[in-house]
């Protein structure tokens, strides 16, 4: 089964995890709980009138858990290496996990992307295409690590969704759209 390793548990990482797990891909999230959402209050997130950032993160965690995401709370990814089959992700818990794809959602911390050899722009942010894929094939970067200043939860969540949809398109061999209908809710 295709395995996605998501590094970061804020809006970008949890959004990517939601889309991939919901659509049948094995998904693991490594979350040190360092998201800026704990310092935020949402008034500008579409569909949310007003919500504390920490409450938003808890709601998002519950949602991804319902779709079977394997979350490693409090576990830090210490390294990522490319392999012939994809990636090996190592953690501070002395785990080493193989993954077909990696989604980096570590806020403004770009160290893993740099260590992995991802290209950077002149603004010193990770260089990605419109699907959030980096110069390292099957490695995606999202949120604050790809933007010099536009650090918004809703933008980050969209980045995570874009990365996940590209992974799903690659896996399905055609453009994939995660579009639910009212009948799906029944």
C-alpha positions as CSV (number, residue, x, y, z in Angstrom):
1,X,0.0,0.0,0.0
2,X,1.2,3.5,-0.8
3,X,2.4,5.3,2.4
4,X,2.5,9.0,2.9
5,X,4.6,10.5,5.7
6,X,3.4,14.0,6.8
7,X,5.8,16.0,9.0
8,X,3.8,18.6,10.9
9,X,0.4,18.7,12.5
10,X,-1.0,22.1,11.8
11,X,-3.5,23.0,9.1
12,X,-1.3,22.1,6.1
13,X,-0.2,18.7,7.5
14,X,-3.6,17.7,8.8
15,X,-5.3,18.8,5.6
16,X,-2.9,16.7,3.5
17,X,-3.4,13.7,5.8
18,X,-7.2,14.1,5.7
19,X,-7.3,13.9,1.9
20,X,-4.8,11.0,1.5
21,X,-6.3,8.9,4.3
22,X,-9.9,9.6,3.2
23,X,-9.0,8.2,-0.2
24,X,-7.4,5.0,1.0
25,X,-3.7,5.8,1.3
26,X,-1.8,4.8,4.4
27,X,-1.0,8.0,6.1
28,X,1.3,8.8,9.1
29,X,1.5,12.2,10.7
30,X,4.4,13.2,12.9
31,X,3.4,16.1,15.2
32,X,5.5,17.9,17.8
33,X,2.5,20.2,18.5
34,X,4.6,23.3,17.6
35,X,1.9,24.7,15.4
36,X,1.3,28.5,15.5
37,X,-2.4,27.7,15.8
38,X,-2.0,27.6,19.5
39,X,-1.3,31.4,19.4
40,X,-4.2,32.1,17.0
41,X,-7.9,32.7,17.0
42,X,-9.8,32.2,13.8
43,X,-12.1,34.8,12.5
44,X,-10.8,34.7,8.9
45,X,-11.2,30.9,8.1
46,X,-14.0,30.2,5.7
47,X,-16.9,28.5,7.4
48,X,-15.7,29.3,10.9
49,X,-17.3,32.3,12.6
50,X,-14.9,32.3,15.6
51,X,-12.8,29.5,17.0
52,X,-9.7,29.3,19.2
53,X,-6.7,28.0,17.3
54,X,-6.1,25.1,19.7
55,X,-9.7,24.0,19.5
56,X,-9.4,24.1,15.7
57,X,-6.3,21.8,15.9
58,X,-8.1,19.4,18.2
59,X,-11.1,19.3,15.8
60,X,-8.8,18.6,12.9
61,X,-7.0,15.9,14.8
62,X,-10.3,14.2,15.6
63,X,-11.3,14.4,11.9
64,X,-8.1,12.8,10.6
65,X,-8.3,10.1,13.3
66,X,-11.7,9.2,12.1
67,X,-10.2,8.4,8.6
68,X,-7.5,6.2,10.1
69,X,-4.5,8.5,10.1
70,X,-1.7,7.1,12.2
71,X,-0.7,10.1,14.3
72,X,2.6,10.1,16.3
73,X,1.9,13.0,18.8
74,X,5.0,14.4,20.3
75,X,7.4,12.6,17.9
76,X,9.9,14.7,16.0
77,X,11.3,13.8,12.6
78,X,15.0,14.0,12.8
79,X,15.9,13.1,9.2
80,X,14.6,12.1,5.8
81,X,16.6,10.4,3.2
82,X,15.7,9.4,-0.4
83,X,15.9,5.8,-1.3
84,X,15.3,3.8,-4.5
85,X,11.7,3.2,-3.3
86,X,11.0,6.6,-1.9
87,X,12.0,7.9,1.5
88,X,13.2,6.7,4.9
89,X,11.9,8.9,7.7
90,X,13.7,8.8,11.1
91,X,12.5,10.2,14.4
92,X,13.7,11.0,17.8
93,X,11.9,7.8,19.0
94,X,14.6,5.9,17.0
95,X,12.0,4.8,14.5
96,X,12.7,4.5,10.8
97,X,9.7,4.3,8.5
98,X,9.7,3.9,4.7
99,X,7.3,6.2,2.7
100,X,6.5,6.6,-0.9
101,X,5.8,10.3,-0.5
102,X,6.6,13.0,2.1
103,X,4.7,16.1,2.9
104,X,6.7,18.7,4.8
105,X,4.4,21.0,6.9
106,X,6.8,22.3,9.5
107,X,5.9,26.0,9.3
108,X,8.9,28.3,8.8
109,X,11.3,25.6,9.8
110,X,12.9,24.6,6.5
111,X,15.8,22.4,7.9
112,X,14.4,19.1,6.7
113,X,13.8,20.5,3.2
114,X,17.4,21.8,3.1
115,X,18.8,18.5,4.4
116,X,16.9,16.6,1.8
117,X,18.3,18.8,-1.0
118,X,15.2,20.7,-2.0
119,X,15.8,23.8,-4.1
120,X,15.1,27.2,-2.5
121,X,14.1,30.5,-4.1
122,X,15.9,33.8,-3.8
123,X,13.6,34.7,-0.9
124,X,15.0,31.7,1.0
125,X,11.8,29.7,0.9
126,X,11.4,26.1,-0.5
127,X,10.8,26.2,-4.2
128,X,7.6,24.3,-5.2
129,X,5.4,24.0,-8.2
130,X,1.6,24.7,-8.2
131,X,1.0,21.2,-6.7
132,X,3.4,22.0,-3.9
133,X,6.0,19.4,-5.1
134,X,9.6,20.3,-4.5
135,X,12.6,19.7,-6.7
136,X,12.9,16.3,-4.9
137,X,10.4,14.0,-6.6
138,X,7.5,13.0,-4.5
139,X,8.4,15.4,-1.7
140,X,6.0,18.3,-1.0
141,X,6.4,21.4,1.0
142,X,3.5,23.5,2.3
143,X,2.5,26.6,4.3
144,X,5.1,29.0,5.7
145,X,8.0,27.1,4.4
146,X,7.1,28.0,0.8
147,X,6.0,31.6,1.4
148,X,8.0,34.6,2.7
149,X,5.1,36.3,4.4
150,X,1.6,34.8,3.7
151,X,1.3,32.7,6.8
152,X,-2.4,32.0,7.1
153,X,-4.1,28.8,8.3
154,X,-6.5,28.7,5.4
155,X,-3.7,29.1,2.9
156,X,-1.7,26.4,4.6
157,X,-4.7,24.0,4.6
158,X,-5.1,24.6,0.8
159,X,-1.4,23.8,0.3
160,X,-1.8,20.5,2.1
161,X,-4.9,19.7,0.0
162,X,-3.0,20.6,-3.2
163,X,-0.1,18.3,-2.2
164,X,-2.5,15.4,-1.3
165,X,-4.5,15.7,-4.5
166,X,-1.3,15.6,-6.6
167,X,-0.2,12.4,-4.7
168,X,-3.7,10.9,-5.3
169,X,-3.5,11.9,-9.0
170,X,-0.1,10.2,-9.4
171,X,-1.4,7.1,-7.6
172,X,-4.6,6.9,-9.7
173,X,-2.8,7.7,-13.0
174,X,-5.2,10.5,-13.8
175,X,-6.4,13.8,-12.4
176,X,-8.1,13.1,-9.1
177,X,-10.8,15.2,-7.5
178,X,-12.0,14.6,-4.0
179,X,-15.5,15.8,-4.5
180,X,-18.3,14.5,-2.2
181,X,-22.0,14.8,-2.8
182,X,-24.9,14.8,-0.4
183,X,-25.5,11.1,-1.1
184,X,-22.0,10.4,0.3
185,X,-23.2,11.7,3.7
186,X,-26.0,9.2,3.9
